[in-house]
């Protein structure tokens, strides 16, 4: 069971790294934290949050929400087309995040901060215990 949990944590860690790289290239934010082994170790201990991105190992999709960039989350993880300002660019970033395809060479599309959701953005960091 421990080995299966570790393998799942590594797969989810890879998905999280690709999501965070895409987010940092498209809308700003932190790059993925630390090496994959360290990230997988943190994920095995239960729900975690990385730069506002909530990850729960046993859910599908494992990336539950992104407090800092909710529209980007909806466009990439939940695949809602109405959240996208530039559909042709988003398809390439979705392929990168979900299917481990090559990272697009263009710097990425830009979402308007605060966007259509009306959700206020908070830039201060909150540590989750």
DSSP file (Angstrom, degrees, kcal/mol; ACC not computed):
  #  RESIDUE AA STRUCTURE BP1 BP2  ACC     N-H-->O    O-->H-N    N-H-->O    O-->H-N    TCO  KAPPA ALPHA  PHI   PSI    X-CA   Y-CA   Z-CA
    1    1 A X     >        0   0    0      0, 0.0     4,-2.5     0, 0.0     5,-0.2   0.000 360.0 360.0 360.0 -41.4    0.0    0.0    0.0
    2    2 A X  H  >  +     0   0    0      1,-0.2     4,-2.2     2,-0.2     5,-0.1   0.893 360.0  50.2 -61.5 -40.1    2.8    2.4    0.9
    3    3 A X  H  > S+     0   0    0      2,-0.2     4,-2.2     1,-0.2    -1,-0.2   0.888 110.7  49.1 -66.5 -39.6    4.5    1.8   -2.5
    4    4 A X  H  > S+     0   0    0      2,-0.2     4,-2.4     1,-0.2    -2,-0.2   0.904 111.1  50.2 -65.6 -40.9    1.1    2.4   -4.3
    5    5 A X  H  X S+     0   0    0     -4,-2.5     4,-2.4     2,-0.2    -2,-0.2   0.895 110.5  50.1 -63.5 -40.5    0.7    5.7   -2.4
    6    6 A X  H  X S+     0   0    0     -4,-2.2     4,-2.1     2,-0.2    -2,-0.2   0.908 110.3  49.6 -64.5 -42.7    4.2    6.8   -3.2
    7    7 A X  H  X S+     0   0    0     -4,-2.2     4,-2.1     2,-0.2    -2,-0.2   0.912 112.0  48.1 -63.6 -42.5    3.6    6.1   -6.9
    8    8 A X  H  X S+     0   0    0     -4,-2.4     4,-2.7     1,-0.2     5,-0.2   0.909 110.0  52.9 -63.6 -41.6    0.4    8.1   -6.9
    9    9 A X  H  X S+     0   0    0     -4,-2.4     4,-2.4     1,-0.2    -2,-0.2   0.874 108.8  49.9 -62.2 -37.9    2.1   10.9   -5.0
   10   10 A X  H  X S+     0   0    0     -4,-2.1     4,-2.1     2,-0.2    -1,-0.2   0.907 111.4  47.8 -68.1 -41.3    4.8   11.0   -7.7
   11   11 A X  H  X S+     0   0    0     -4,-2.1     4,-2.0     2,-0.2    -2,-0.2   0.926 114.9  45.4 -64.2 -44.0    2.2   11.1  -10.6
   12   12 A X  H  X S+     0   0    0     -4,-2.7     4,-2.8     1,-0.2    -2,-0.2   0.890 110.7  54.8 -66.2 -38.7    0.2   13.9   -8.8
   13   13 A X  H  X S+     0   0    0     -4,-2.4     4,-2.5    -5,-0.2    -1,-0.2   0.890 107.1  50.1 -60.8 -40.2    3.5   15.7   -8.1
   14   14 A X  H  X S+     0   0    0     -4,-2.1     4,-2.3     2,-0.2    -1,-0.2   0.920 111.4  48.4 -63.9 -43.5    4.4   15.7  -11.8
   15   15 A X  H  X S+     0   0    0     -4,-2.0     4,-2.6     1,-0.2    -2,-0.2   0.928 112.0  49.5 -61.3 -45.4    0.9   17.0  -12.7
   16   16 A X  H  X S+     0   0    0     -4,-2.8     4,-2.8     1,-0.2     5,-0.2   0.913 109.7  51.3 -61.4 -43.7    1.3   19.8  -10.0
   17   17 A X  H  X S+     0   0    0     -4,-2.5     4,-2.3     1,-0.2    15,-0.3   0.927 112.0  46.2 -59.9 -45.7    4.7   20.8  -11.3
   18   18 A X  H  X S+     0   0    0     -4,-2.3     4,-2.5     2,-0.2    -1,-0.2   0.913 113.3  49.9 -64.8 -40.9    3.4   21.1  -14.9
   19   19 A X  H  X S+     0   0    0     -4,-2.6     4,-2.8     1,-0.2    -2,-0.2   0.934 112.4  46.7 -61.2 -46.0    0.4   23.1  -13.7
   20   20 A X  H  X S+     0   0    0     -4,-2.8     4,-2.5     2,-0.2    -1,-0.2   0.853 111.6  50.9 -69.2 -33.7    2.5   25.4  -11.7
   21   21 A X  H  X S+     0   0    0     -4,-2.3     4,-2.1    -5,-0.2    -1,-0.2   0.938 112.6  46.7 -65.3 -44.8    5.0   25.9  -14.6
   22   22 A X  H  X S+     0   0    0     -4,-2.5     4,-2.3     1,-0.2     5,-0.3   0.923 113.5  49.0 -61.7 -43.6    2.1   26.7  -16.9
   23   23 A X  H  X>S+     0   0    0     -4,-2.8     4,-2.8     1,-0.2     5,-1.2   0.914 110.7  49.5 -63.2 -42.9    0.6   29.1  -14.4
   24   24 A X  H  <5S+     0   0    0     -4,-2.5     4,-0.3     1,-0.2    -1,-0.2   0.870 114.7  45.3 -66.3 -34.5    3.9   30.9  -13.8
   25   25 A X  H  <5S+     0   0    0     -4,-2.1    -1,-0.2    -5,-0.2    -2,-0.2   0.840 123.4  33.7 -74.3 -33.6    4.4   31.3  -17.6
   26   26 A X  H  <5S+     0   0    0     -4,-2.3    85,-0.3    -5,-0.2    -2,-0.2   0.883 139.1   3.1 -93.4 -42.5    0.8   32.4  -18.3
   27   27 A X  T  <5S-     0   0    0     -4,-2.8    -3,-0.2     1,-0.3    -2,-0.1   0.384 101.5-106.5-129.8   1.7   -0.4   34.4  -15.3
   28   28 A X      < +     0   0    0     -5,-1.2    -1,-0.3    -4,-0.3     2,-0.2  -0.190  58.2 123.1  91.5 171.1    2.6   34.7  -12.9
   29   29 A X        -     0   0    0     -5,-0.2     2,-0.1    -3,-0.1    -1,-0.1  -0.636  63.3 -38.9 122.6 177.0    3.1   33.0   -9.6
   30   30 A X        -     0   0    0     -2,-0.2    -6,-0.2    21,-0.1     3,-0.1  -0.400  54.1-119.8 -75.7 149.3    5.7   30.7   -8.1
   31   31 A X        -     0   0    0      1,-0.2   -10,-0.1    -2,-0.1    -1,-0.1  -0.372  57.1 -64.4 -74.6 166.1    7.5   28.0  -10.0
   32   32 A X        -     0   0    0    -15,-0.3     2,-0.4     1,-0.1    -1,-0.2  -0.228  60.5-111.6 -56.1 140.7    7.1   24.5   -8.7
   33   33 A X        -     0   0    0     -3,-0.1     6,-0.1     3,-0.0    -1,-0.1  -0.627  61.8 -40.6 -81.7 125.4    8.6   24.0   -5.2
   34   34 A X  S    S-     0   0    0     -2,-0.4     2,-0.0     4,-0.1     0, 0.0   0.252  93.5 -32.4  60.6-179.5   11.7   21.8   -4.8
   35   35 A X     >  -     0   0    0      1,-0.1     4,-2.2     4,-0.0     3,-0.4  -0.289  61.6-108.4 -71.1 160.0   12.6   18.5   -6.4
   36   36 A X  H  > S+     0   0    0      1,-0.2     4,-2.9     2,-0.2     5,-0.2   0.855 117.3  56.8 -59.3 -37.7    9.9   16.0   -7.3
   37   37 A X  H  > S+     0   0    0      1,-0.2     4,-1.9     2,-0.2    -1,-0.2   0.895 109.0  46.0 -63.1 -39.0   10.9   13.6   -4.6
   38   38 A X  H  > S+     0   0    0     -3,-0.4     4,-1.9     2,-0.2    -1,-0.2   0.905 113.3  49.7 -68.2 -41.7   10.4   16.3   -1.9
   39   39 A X  H  X S+     0   0    0     -4,-2.2     4,-2.1     1,-0.2    -2,-0.2   0.922 110.6  49.4 -62.7 -45.5    7.1   17.3   -3.5
   40   40 A X  H  X S+     0   0    0     -4,-2.9     4,-1.7     1,-0.2    -1,-0.2   0.880 108.0  55.2 -62.5 -38.2    5.9   13.6   -3.5
   41   41 A X  H  X S+     0   0    0     -4,-1.9     4,-0.6    -5,-0.2    -1,-0.2   0.902 109.0  46.5 -61.4 -41.9    6.9   13.2    0.1
   42   42 A X  H >< S+     0   0    0     -4,-1.9     3,-0.8     1,-0.2     4,-0.2   0.879 110.0  53.8 -67.4 -37.4    4.8   16.2    1.1
   43   43 A X  H >< S+     0   0    0     -4,-2.1     3,-1.4     1,-0.2    14,-0.3   0.825  99.0  63.0 -67.8 -31.2    1.8   15.0   -0.9
   44   44 A X  H 3< S+     0   0    0     -4,-1.7    -1,-0.2     1,-0.3    -2,-0.2   0.769  93.7  63.7 -64.5 -25.4    1.8   11.6    0.8
   45   45 A X  T << S-     0   0    0     -3,-0.8     2,-0.3    -4,-0.6    -1,-0.3   0.546 117.2 -90.4 -80.6  -6.6    1.1   13.2    4.2
   46   46 A X  S <  S+     0   0    0     -3,-1.4    -1,-0.3    -4,-0.2     9,-0.1  -0.805  78.2   0.4 130.2-171.2   -2.3   14.5    3.1
   47   47 A X        -     0   0    0     -2,-0.3     2,-0.3    -3,-0.1     9,-0.2  -0.203  67.2-176.6 -54.3 137.3   -3.9   17.6    1.6
   48   48 A X  E     -A   55   0A   0      7,-2.5     7,-3.0     2,-0.0     2,-0.4  -0.898  20.3-144.9-134.9 161.6   -1.3   20.2    0.8
   49   49 A X  E     -A   54   0A   0     -2,-0.3     2,-0.5     5,-0.2     5,-0.2  -0.998  10.8-174.4-132.3 131.9   -1.2   23.8   -0.5
   50   50 A X  E >  S-A   53   0A   0      3,-2.3     3,-2.0    -2,-0.4    -2,-0.0  -0.964  76.4 -28.3-127.4 111.4    1.5   25.2   -2.7
   51   51 A X  T 3  S-     0   0    0     -2,-0.5    17,-0.3     1,-0.3   -21,-0.1   0.872 128.9 -44.7  49.7  43.4    1.3   28.9   -3.6
   52   52 A X  T 3  S+     0   0    0      1,-0.2    15,-2.9    74,-0.2     2,-0.7   0.438 111.6 123.6  84.9  -0.5   -2.5   28.9   -3.2
   53   53 A X  E <   -AB  50  66A   0     -3,-2.0    -3,-2.3    13,-0.2     2,-0.4  -0.858  51.9-149.1 -98.3 115.3   -2.9   25.6   -5.2
   54   54 A X  E     -AB  49  65A   0     11,-2.7    10,-2.3    -2,-0.7    11,-0.9  -0.706  15.1-172.5 -88.5 129.4   -4.7   23.0   -3.1
   55   55 A X  E     -AB  48  63A   0     -7,-3.0    -7,-2.5    -2,-0.4     2,-0.5  -0.985  11.0-175.6-126.7 129.9   -3.8   19.3   -3.8
   56   56 A X    >   -     0   0    0      6,-2.7     3,-1.6    -2,-0.4    -9,-0.1  -0.973  17.0-150.5-127.0 116.3   -5.5   16.3   -2.4
   57   57 A X  T 3  S+     0   0    0     -2,-0.5    -1,-0.1   -14,-0.3     5,-0.1   0.790  91.0  48.3 -56.6 -37.5   -3.9   13.0   -3.4
   58   58 A X  T 3  S+     0   0    0      4,-0.1    -1,-0.3     3,-0.1     2,-0.2   0.322  95.8  85.9 -94.8   8.8   -7.0   10.8   -3.3
   59   59 A X  S <  S-     0   0    0     -3,-1.6     2,-0.4     3,-0.1    -3,-0.1  -0.686  79.3-107.8-104.1 161.9   -9.3   13.0   -5.4
   60   60 A X  S    S+     0   0    0      1,-0.3     2,-0.1    -2,-0.2    -3,-0.0  -0.965 112.2  27.4-131.9 117.0   -9.7   13.2   -9.1
   61   61 A X  S    S-     0   0    0     -2,-0.4    -1,-0.3    -5,-0.1    -5,-0.1   0.562  88.3-155.1 -71.6 151.1   -8.6   15.6  -10.3
   62   62 A X  S    S+     0   0    0     -2,-0.1    -6,-2.7    -5,-0.1     2,-0.9   0.751  77.7  80.2 -72.1 -23.0   -6.0   15.9   -7.5
   63   63 A X  E     -B   55   0A   0     -8,-0.2    -8,-0.2     1,-0.2     3,-0.1  -0.773  62.5-179.8 -84.6 110.6   -5.6   19.7   -8.0
   64   64 A X  E     -     0   0A   0    -10,-2.3     2,-0.3    -2,-0.9    -1,-0.2   0.895  53.1 -22.7 -85.8 -43.4   -8.7   20.9   -6.1
   65   65 A X  E     -B   54   0A   0    -11,-0.9   -11,-2.7    12,-0.0     2,-0.5  -0.986  43.6-135.9-162.3 164.6   -8.5   24.7   -6.5
   66   66 A X  E     -B   53   0A   0     -2,-0.3   -13,-0.2   -13,-0.2     7,-0.2  -0.924  13.4-169.9-130.1 103.7   -6.2   27.6   -7.1
   67   67 A X  S    S+     0   0    0    -15,-2.9     3,-0.4    -2,-0.5    55,-0.2   0.840  86.3  46.3 -64.3 -34.4   -7.0   30.5   -4.7
   68   68 A X  S    S+     0   0    0    -17,-0.3    -1,-0.2     1,-0.2     2,-0.2   0.824 126.1  23.0 -80.6 -32.6   -4.7   32.9   -6.6
   69   69 A X     >  +     0   0    0    -17,-0.1     4,-2.2     1,-0.1    -1,-0.2  -0.577  64.6 163.2-135.6  70.9   -5.8   32.2  -10.2
   70   70 A X  H  > S+     0   0    0     -3,-0.4     4,-2.3     1,-0.2     5,-0.1   0.839  78.1  51.1 -63.3 -33.7   -9.3   30.7  -10.2
   71   71 A X  H  > S+     0   0    0      2,-0.2     4,-2.4     1,-0.2    -1,-0.2   0.898 109.3  50.0 -71.4 -38.4   -9.9   31.4  -13.9
   72   72 A X  H  > S+     0   0    0      2,-0.2     4,-2.6     1,-0.2     5,-0.4   0.919 110.8  50.9 -62.7 -42.6   -6.7   29.8  -14.9
   73   73 A X  H  X>S+     0   0    0     -4,-2.2     4,-1.8     1,-0.2     5,-1.6   0.931 110.6  48.5 -58.2 -47.8   -7.6   26.7  -12.8
   74   74 A X  H  <5S+     0   0    0     -4,-2.3     6,-2.6     1,-0.2    -1,-0.2   0.898 114.5  46.0 -61.4 -40.8  -11.1   26.5  -14.5
   75   75 A X  H  <5S+     0   0    0     -4,-2.4    -2,-0.2     4,-0.2    -1,-0.2   0.905 125.3  27.5 -70.5 -41.3   -9.5   26.8  -18.0
   76   76 A X  H  <5S+     0   0    0     -4,-2.6    -3,-0.2    -5,-0.2    -2,-0.2   0.942 131.9  26.5 -90.5 -52.8   -6.7   24.3  -17.5
   77   77 A X  T  <5S+     0   0    0     -4,-1.8    -3,-0.2    -5,-0.4    -4,-0.1   0.946 132.4  32.8 -81.2 -49.8   -7.8   21.8  -14.9
   78   78 A X  S   <S-     0   0    0     -5,-1.6    -3,-0.2     2,-0.1    -1,-0.2   0.608  98.0-137.8 -83.6 -11.0  -11.6   21.9  -15.2
   79   79 A X        +     0   0    0     -6,-0.4     2,-0.7     1,-0.2    -4,-0.2   0.857  36.8 168.5  57.4  43.3  -11.4   22.5  -18.9
   80   80 A X    >   -     0   0    0     -6,-2.6     3,-1.1     1,-0.2    -1,-0.2  -0.783  23.9-159.0 -86.0 116.7  -14.1   25.2  -19.0
   81   81 A X  G >  S+     0   0    0     -2,-0.7     3,-1.6     1,-0.2    -1,-0.2   0.807  86.3  63.9 -67.9 -29.6  -14.0   26.9  -22.4
   82   82 A X  G 3  S+     0   0    0      1,-0.3    -1,-0.2    -8,-0.1    -7,-0.1   0.670  94.8  62.0 -70.9 -13.4  -15.8   30.0  -21.3
   83   83 A X  G <  S+     0   0    0     -3,-1.1     2,-0.5    -9,-0.1    -1,-0.3   0.491  87.3  95.2 -85.2  -3.1  -13.0   30.8  -18.9
   84   84 A X    <   -     0   0    0     -3,-1.6     3,-0.3    -4,-0.1   -12,-0.0  -0.761  50.4-171.5 -99.2 129.3  -10.5   31.1  -21.7
   85   85 A X  S    S+     0   0    0     -2,-0.5     2,-0.3     1,-0.2    -1,-0.1   0.801  90.6  26.7 -80.9 -29.0   -9.6   34.4  -23.4
   86   86 A X    >>  -     0   0    0      1,-0.1     4,-1.9     2,-0.0     3,-1.0  -0.775  67.9-174.0-136.1  88.1   -7.6   32.7  -26.2
   87   87 A X  H 3> S+     0   0    0     -2,-0.3     4,-1.7    -3,-0.3    -1,-0.1   0.808  82.0  58.3 -57.0 -35.1   -8.8   29.1  -26.9
   88   88 A X  H 3> S+     0   0    0      1,-0.2     4,-0.7     2,-0.2    -1,-0.3   0.850 110.8  42.5 -67.1 -32.6   -6.1   28.3  -29.4
   89   89 A X  H <> S+     0   0    0     -3,-1.0     4,-1.6     2,-0.2     3,-0.4   0.875 109.0  57.7 -77.3 -38.8   -3.3   28.9  -26.8
   90   90 A X  H  X S+     0   0    0     -4,-1.9     4,-2.8     1,-0.2     5,-0.2   0.857  97.8  61.2 -62.4 -36.6   -5.1   27.2  -24.0
   91   91 A X  H  X S+     0   0    0     -4,-1.7     4,-2.1     1,-0.2    -1,-0.2   0.899 104.7  48.5 -58.8 -41.3   -5.3   23.9  -25.9
   92   92 A X  H  X S+     0   0    0     -4,-0.7     4,-1.8    -3,-0.4    -1,-0.2   0.896 112.7  47.3 -66.4 -39.6   -1.5   23.7  -26.0
   93   93 A X  H  X S+     0   0    0     -4,-1.6     4,-2.5     2,-0.2    -2,-0.2   0.865 110.2  52.9 -71.1 -35.4   -1.1   24.5  -22.3
   94   94 A X  H  X>S+     0   0    0     -4,-2.8     4,-3.1     2,-0.2     5,-0.5   0.927 108.4  50.6 -62.2 -44.4   -3.8   21.9  -21.4
   95   95 A X  H  X5S+     0   0    0     -4,-2.1     4,-1.8    -5,-0.2     6,-1.4   0.903 111.1  49.2 -60.2 -40.7   -2.0   19.3  -23.4
   96   96 A X  H  X5S+     0   0    0     -4,-1.8     4,-0.9     4,-0.2    -2,-0.2   0.943 117.5  39.6 -62.9 -47.5    1.2   20.1  -21.6
   97   97 A X  H  <5S+     0   0    0     -4,-2.5    -2,-0.2     2,-0.2   -78,-0.2   0.949 126.8  30.4 -70.2 -49.9   -0.4   19.9  -18.1
   98   98 A X  H  <5S+     0   0    0     -4,-3.1    -3,-0.2    -5,-0.2    -2,-0.2   0.827 131.9  27.9 -83.3 -33.0   -2.6   16.9  -18.6
   99   99 A X  H  <<S-     0   0    0     -4,-1.8    -3,-0.2    -5,-0.5    -1,-0.2   0.285  98.0-118.7-118.7   9.9   -0.7   14.8  -21.1
  100  100 A X     <  +     0   0    0     -4,-0.9    -4,-0.2    -5,-0.1    -3,-0.1   0.834  57.2 158.4  56.6  36.3    2.9   15.7  -20.5
  101  101 A X        -     0   0    0     -6,-1.4    -1,-0.1     1,-0.2     3,-0.1  -0.345  54.3 -65.3 -79.3 170.1    3.3   17.1  -24.0
  102  102 A X        -     0   0    0      1,-0.1     2,-0.2    -2,-0.1    -1,-0.2  -0.242  58.3-104.3 -59.2 144.5    6.1   19.6  -24.8
  103  103 A X        -     0   0    0     -3,-0.1    -1,-0.1     1,-0.1   -10,-0.1  -0.502  42.2-104.8 -67.6 132.8    5.8   22.9  -23.1
  104  104 A X        -     0   0    0     -2,-0.2    -1,-0.1     1,-0.1   -15,-0.0  -0.285  21.8-139.3 -56.8 143.9    4.6   25.6  -25.6
  105  105 A X  S    S+     0   0    0     -3,-0.1    -1,-0.1     2,-0.0    -2,-0.1   0.780  77.9  88.5 -80.9 -26.7    7.4   27.9  -26.6
  106  106 A X  S    S-     0   0    0      1,-0.1     3,-0.1   -17,-0.0   -81,-0.0  -0.396  92.5-113.4 -67.5 150.4    5.4   31.1  -26.5
  107  107 A X        -     0   0    0      1,-0.2    -1,-0.1    -2,-0.1     2,-0.1   0.711  62.7-108.6 -61.8 -18.4    5.3   32.8  -23.1
  108  108 A X        -     0   0    0    -81,-0.1    -1,-0.2     2,-0.0     2,-0.1  -0.340  33.5 -63.8 115.9 163.8    1.6   32.0  -22.7
  109  109 A X        -     0   0    0     -2,-0.1     2,-0.5    -3,-0.1     0, 0.0  -0.374  48.3-125.5 -79.5 164.6   -1.7   33.8  -22.8
  110  110 A X        -     0   0    0     -2,-0.1     2,-0.3   -83,-0.1   -83,-0.2  -0.961  13.1-154.1-120.3 126.6   -2.6   36.3  -20.1
  111  111 A X        -     0   0    0     -2,-0.5     2,-0.4   -85,-0.3   -27,-0.0  -0.740  31.2-109.2 -89.2 142.6   -5.7   36.2  -18.0
  112  112 A X    >   -     0   0    0     -2,-0.3     3,-1.2     1,-0.1     2,-0.1  -0.594  40.3-112.0 -69.2 130.0   -7.0   39.5  -16.6
  113  113 A X  T 3  S+     0   0    0     -2,-0.4    -1,-0.1     1,-0.3   -44,-0.1  -0.422 102.8  12.1 -64.7 132.6   -6.2   39.6  -12.9
  114  114 A X  T 3> S+     0   0    0     -2,-0.1     4,-1.1     6,-0.1     5,-0.3   0.098 100.7 175.9  86.2 -24.4   -9.5   39.4  -10.9
  115  115 A X  T X4  -     0   0    0     -3,-1.2     3,-0.8     1,-0.2    -2,-0.1   0.496  48.0 -37.3  24.4-153.5  -11.2   38.5  -14.2
  116  116 A X  T 34 S+     0   0    0      1,-0.2    -1,-0.2    -4,-0.1    -3,-0.0   0.585 120.2  76.0 -77.1 -12.5  -14.8   37.6  -14.7
  117  117 A X  T 34 S-     0   0    0     -3,-0.1    -1,-0.2     2,-0.1    -2,-0.2   0.780  87.7-138.9 -75.0 -24.1  -15.3   35.6  -11.5
  118  118 A X    <<  +     0   0    0     -4,-1.1     2,-0.5    -3,-0.8    -3,-0.1   0.574  53.4 143.2  76.4   7.7  -15.5   38.7   -9.3
  119  119 A X        -     0   0    0     -5,-0.3    -1,-0.3     1,-0.0    -2,-0.1  -0.709  52.8-123.9 -82.5 124.1  -13.3   36.9   -6.7
  120  120 A X        -     0   0    0     -2,-0.5     2,-0.5    -3,-0.1    -6,-0.1  -0.409  21.6-130.8 -68.1 144.2  -10.9   39.3   -5.0
  121  121 A X        -     0   0    0     -2,-0.1     2,-0.5    -8,-0.0   -53,-0.1  -0.828  16.0-160.5 -99.1 131.6   -7.3   38.3   -5.3
  122  122 A X        -     0   0    0     -2,-0.5    -2,-0.0   -55,-0.2     0, 0.0  -0.951   7.0-170.0-112.1 126.6   -5.2   38.3   -2.1
  123  123 A X        +     0   0    0     -2,-0.5     2,-0.2     2,-0.1    -1,-0.1   0.527  54.5 102.6 -94.7  -7.4   -1.4   38.4   -2.6
  124  124 A X  S    S-     0   0    0      1,-0.1     2,-0.3     2,-0.0    -2,-0.1  -0.535  75.4-116.6 -78.8 146.0   -0.4   37.7    1.0
  125  125 A X        -     0   0    0     -2,-0.2     2,-0.5   -74,-0.0    -1,-0.1  -0.629  23.7-161.0 -85.0 135.9    0.8   34.2    1.7
  126  126 A X        -     0   0    0     -2,-0.3     2,-0.4     2,-0.0   -74,-0.2  -0.976  12.6-140.0-118.0 122.6   -1.1   32.0    4.1
  127  127 A X        -     0   0    0     -2,-0.5     2,-0.5     2,-0.0    -2,-0.0  -0.689  13.3-147.7 -82.9 129.4    0.6   29.0    5.6
  128  128 A X              0   0    0     -2,-0.4   -79,-0.2   -79,-0.2    -2,-0.0  -0.854 360.0 360.0 -99.6 128.3   -1.6   25.9    5.8
  129  129 A X              0   0    0     -2,-0.5    -1,-0.1   -81,-0.1    -2,-0.0   0.426 360.0 360.0 -94.8 360.0   -0.9   23.7    8.8
